[in-house]
Amino acid sequence: SLPGYSYEVYHSLEEIQNWMHHLNKTHSGLIHMFSIGKSYEGRSLFILKLGRRSRAYKRAVWIDCGIHAREWIGPAFCQWFVKEVLQTYRSDPAIRKMLNHLYFYIMPVFNVDGYHFSWTNDRFWRKTRSRNSRFRCRGVDANRNWKVKWCDEGASFHPCDDTYCGPFPESEPEVKAVAHFLRKRKKHIRAYLSFHAYAQMLLYPYSYKYATIPNFSCVESAAYNAVNAIHSAYGVRYRYGPASSTLYVSSGSSMDWAYKNGIPYAFAFELRDTGHFGFLLPESLIKPTCTETMLAVKNITMHLLKKC
Amino acid sequence: YLYNNRYAGDKVIRLVPETEGKAHVLKNVCHQFKVDLWQPSSISYISEGTVTDVHIPQNGSQILLAFLQQANIQYTVLIADLQKTLEKGSSLKAQRKRR
């Protein structure tokens, strides 16, 4: 990996993008970086495609981090995941199997404008940075802007609210770009994982209603095994279940959209902690948080490779 | 100081309203003071028993806490000084010094 690049500190957007560029040059056998569009403020939306190149058909897993700007542990985990995969590809049979049989699309920072703003201005910014013509308030909640029961319960029509759903679905260029990308590949993307903080939960659909998903038993058993894997690392307990009843009802979320568009395993992680530090999870806790989360992601991926 | 020391004296408190009446009061307080809600993500989610984490600014905290005490809404302080916690948990200051 990049010499001197620490995965146990939080990095600015510029540092993360430099890191991505570096990996693209130095690990071309396993990594390919590309852009899927531009943010509201004109920043590139970079994705890393991980996996051994193959002419044969391969399924894929999508992972995004940093939908909400202030949840810095998310992008930290995305970087950790890539680092771990590159470092253990030869030594870990599970990782080798994952990369040989699947592609991973990693979006280390979904909300690039918001993330940059949280570094330079307001550490606790949540939304995107799009402007509203009628109000002085900026930004849309990128996890309420998807076209799935858009702006229903759990979202707000008011631009100054932190759960503002936007003027219309996929109004945010970041959301639109990712939605377009996933729609085009929905037949071979088998899992959608989105990383947030904080609550220590592993959530699956539905978020917008109280109902059981058709493939509940497969998804539930994957979640059960994943939280057990998390617990095995440092004894940290994660709750798991449908987002609507485990956390709260919210409409327009990326997880529900992914599921509705045919991705059978859609999860949202709420990483550490449960409020002691909240969004200010210290850098000293990046390593244990990412280590335990890595086990969960490996678990879900191996579950995916078996037939359920 | 990181962020020009703007978070000095800010607190994060946790409230769990015991009744719907207290939840209603808490929602009004959050709305009136335009607080930064850490969890849940929206004031509309606050009801009886909801774990509510609120970031309150230093200049409004005395009045806000007095409101809560008057309404008999118990709270615990999760983070007593946001700026100190920020500085302590980050290597940014050390990195900047080195540069």
Interface residues (C-beta under 8 A of the other chain):
Chain A: V9 Y10 N121 D122 R123 F124 R126 D141 G154 S156 D161 D162 T163 Y198 A199 L247 Y248 S250 G275 H276 F277 G278 F279 L280 L281 P282 E283 S284
Chain B: L2 Y3 Y7 V12 R14 D36 L37 W38 Q39 P40 S41 S42 S44 Y45 V51 D53 H55 L78 I79 L82 T85 L86 K88 G89 S90 S91 L92 Q95
